[in-house]
Amino acid sequence: MRSLFLILFFFTIGFTSFSQSKEDTITEKKPEIQVIARVQKDRILLRWAVTTPIAWKKLNTYGYRLERYTVTRDNKTLTQPEKLILAKVIKPEPLESWEKVIENNDNAAIIAQAIYGESFAVEGGGTIQNIVNLSEENEQRFTFALFSADKDFEIARKAGLGFEDKTAKINEKYAYRVVSNVPENELNIDYGGIFVGLKEYEPLPKPLDFTVHFTDKSSMLSWNFKTLSQVYGSYYIERSTDKKTFERITDKPYTSLNQENANNNRIFYVDSIANNKPYSYRIQGISPFGELSPYSEVITGKGTTILKFVPHLKVKDFKDDTTVTLTWEFPVEGDAEISGFELNRSDSDDINYTTVIKNIPAKNRSVTYNKLSSTNYFTITAIGKQGSNRTSFPMLVQPVDSIPPSKPIGLKGVIDSLGIVKLTWTANKEKDLLGYRIYKGNTPHEEFTQITVSPHESITYEDKVQIKNLNPKVYYKIIAVDNRYNMSDFSEVLIIKKPDVIPPTSPIFSNFEIKEGAVFLEWVNSQSEDVVSHQIYRKENDQKDWTLILDTKNKEEKFQDKTVVEGNTYRYAIFAKDESNLTSKASPEVAMFVPKYSVMPAIKGFFAQVNKTTNTIDLSWEYANTEVNSFEIYKASDTEALQLIQVLNGKIKRLSDPTITINTNYKYGIRAVFKDGRTSKMDFFSLKF
């Protein structure tokens, strides 16, 4: 079973990705009906949707026909499938039937407004709304109707998008077809179908891979929605403080569309909680048929306060060959947050530390240790009252010959286009020098990482770095180490700039509209620091190659294309270029049709006359333009204002109006509507019946 309605949601958005070769990737979506099914123990639930807004609008008027073909019975294929019309016309229920439902059902309110509302303006700051607001109103109606129907099966049925087959038999298997009732001369819409039987019933699976990470005053929930994306389109999140009573903490079902990064396979939700109090979480999936899944596993945990301060060992004062007094720094304001300190010791600087002194008072800043070995590494740990501890960096303590080498000098380096770094420095003069430790960082403020396993004896070193990452520079520093593993101070930091082979980040269009025959574009500039210009390219209609229409070094993020022609389709893409003449990937492409705004001449020969024989007013007219799609007939009387009474096919040239009253003055109007969306001027005719 596949949640096709969430998939169709994305099909309605007018964006395409732009490949590096700038080839056209836009294809027109063919109108077709797509069907999914959910088998229950005694019935089969069907859901369907159409792929384009115009097809959906017409099907709301003409409706769908549902056919069922019995293909197998008692595990045998029938020679001739048995056809049954389950419903000749399925379409949205009349507006009056929605009035009571929409008071308590947001999904019903959205669909009713989409189908019957005079306007459909969608506003909001969420990820979904920001995307949909870029589409035209018909696409918004279509998108929100399908999305809301996907969350409520009963409302989907009410909107003419679902059916419940209670006549299915356990020993039979059926092919269901949903067929368009729209006349083919108006729009050809392909039917949709599915092959299913009651024996295919399976209980809904439990949501998988659910995790919760508890931190300071918050918890981060996540689960892999890709695994069961064909079963569940959204989820409820529930929380409990006693592992018994759970409450939903999201007002609406939560989906992957609620988060910024829709490319990740996981859904993330962050909940604010109180520290040191247990919380339990579970999730429940919602199918496109409104069914609720079994609950996931329950995960329980607590938020804990993170200790803000870290101790730092500073001074070692030897009393004799086995005794040393260690002194450390720790902010006084952190005393209230800890219960005390612990001293830890190891024979090496990175593993197997053992606590040698516990319960050091929180106000102390020194401690004496009297069991020194020839080589000792110490750390000091601050013990947080809320269970969060922080440990200092190691300090080397050697009772004899504890004088470290001098600080290395003359550190230099070069880097080539392949990322090979060659370091050199001036040799230290100490006779007991063992070697050097080399450290590297990607930013000037991060803690540098040691890249040598053991002291390096040479005064040259070769390293390799990634050229294509977001850090334009790499940082190195070294220390000298003697035979007793006394370590010098760090050398001065060496900063090496990488060759620029990383294109700038892509700009992105933030808004576009057509106004007075021109295209107005707005965008957000590339965030890369070395960008020198932004370039806008355009394609017209079926043009294969892109044409540069703007190359600007200004920071302004607006452009007005006044060279467009009415009736043509245009696509735009924007790039950023940096100081190294590298070009970014294209922004997401935008496409738009520039409609024809000119008004066509009025219809000639529009005439109305009273027909006493039929008690009607007969209208007639002539208009030879073959591009006319339809005629709109308007009517006004002594008591009623001018209003639209009939829309006729462009081939019809006559109309009889029987809805008239004796001794009443009538005024009729007519205008043509063309296939390209333009209209003619209105022509009027007045008479008295």
Secondary structure by P-SEA (a helix, b strand, c coil): ccaaaaaaaaaaccbbbbcccccccbbbbcbbbbbbbbbcccbbbbbbccccaaaaaaaaabbbbbbbbbcccccccccbbbbbcccccccccccccccccccccaaaaaaaaaccccbbbbbcccaaaaaaaaccaaaaaaaaaaaaaaacaaaaaaaccccccccccccbbbbbbbbbccccccbbbbbbbcccccccccccccccbbbbbbcccbbbbbbbcccccccccbbbbbbbccccbbbbcccccccccccccccccbbbbbbbbbccbbbbbbbbbbccccccccccbbbbbbbbbcccbbbbbcbbbbccccbbbbbbbbbccccccccbbbbbbcccccccccccccccccccccccccccccbbbbbbbbbbcccbbbbccbbbbbccccccccccccccccccccbbbbbbbbbbccccccbbbbbbbccccccccccccccccccbbbbbbbccccccbbbbbbccccccccccccccbbbbbccccccccbbbbccccccccbbbbbbbccccccccbbbbbbccccccbbbbcccccccccccccccccccbbbbbbbbbbcccccccccccbbbbbbcccccccccccbbbbbcccccbbbbbbbbccccccbbbbbbbcccccccccccccccccccccccccccbbbbbbbbbbcccccccccccccccc
